[in-house]
Amino acid sequence: MSRALLKFSRVSPTKARLIAKQVQGMNAELAMASLEFTPNKAAKIISKVIASAVANGDYEPQEVTITSCRVDKAAVMKRWRPRARGTATRVIKPTSHILVEVNEVNSGKEA
């Protein structure tokens, strides 16, 4: 089993969790291929984290499955935007931690 962790990614955890649920339990090669054509910022980021997790374990993408794809809330950047009559409103820019774990597929061979 190998894993990869991307910290403080500038994507909303709520939006990234939608992509993470789709990918969980899939073959790594199939997951990266499907994420390539998903029109979402989080899809490109999660695809890179999957590729990193596969490379960390010295595996080929065909021989591993994604056992866990977790998106946690990270620090929130707080900014201000000027508004009418000299007031200001808060702009919240969320970040997230993305953790991907991959595990080798059992090919039916018993040692």
Secondary structure as UniProt FT lines:
FT   STRAND          2..9
FT   HELIX           13..23
FT   TURN            24..25
FT   HELIX           28..36
FT   HELIX           41..56
FT   TURN            57..58
FT   HELIX           61..63
FT   STRAND          64..82
FT   HELIX           84..86
FT   STRAND          88..104
//
